[in-house]
Amino acid sequence: MLIAKLQLVSSELDHWENGCTGEHSINLWDLEFISDTEQELIEKITSHFEITKDYLQFNSCDETGRLDVQLQTLKQFDEFQLSKNQLKEFKLGNIEAYLTTFSFQVFEQKPFNLITKDS
C-alpha cells in the first residue's frame, strides 16, 4: 500500500515576467491519498487537483519519495490551476496569481508481524 501524505503547502505571489516575489507562505493541511499502486496514486492526485501528470514533480529537490504538485492559482493556497482565460490574463499582467506547491511524502506501508515472548 502506498500513502502520499501532504507535508506542506506553499503559496507565493508570482509575476509572469519577473517570477515570484519572494514572499513565501506555508500552510499545513491534513490531506493524504492511499492506493495499491503508483499509477493509481498518481491518478487519485491528478483527479483531486483536476490536472495532468505534467504538473507533478517526482522526487522533487532530489528527495526520494517527495512528490510536488505545482499550480498557478488565482488565490493563495487554492487547489485549482488557473483557467486558460485566467492564465492568458496573468501572462498579459492583467491579474495576479500565485505559485502554489503541494509537497507530499510518499511512503510504502507494509503489514508488520508482531512476535511476543511468553515469560
Stockholm file with secondary structure:
# STOCKHOLM 1.0

chainA/1-119         MLIAKLQLVSSELDHWENGCTGEHSINLWDLEFISDTEQELIEKITSHFEITKDYLQFNSCDETGRLDVQLQTLKQFDEFQLSKNQLKEFKLGNIEAYLTTFSFQVFEQKPFNLITKDS
#=GR chainA/1-119 SS CEEEEEEEEEEEEEETTTEECSCCEEECCCCEEEESSHHHHHHHHHHHHTCCGGGEEETGGGCTTEEEEEEEESSTTCSSCCCHHHHHHHHTTSSCEEEEEEEEEEEECCCCCCCCCCC
#=GC SS_cons         CEEEEEEEEEEEEEETTTEECSCCEEECCCCEEEESSHHHHHHHHHHHHTCCGGGEEETGGGCTTEEEEEEEESSTTCSSCCCHHHHHHHHTTSSCEEEEEEEEEEEECCCCCCCCCCC
//
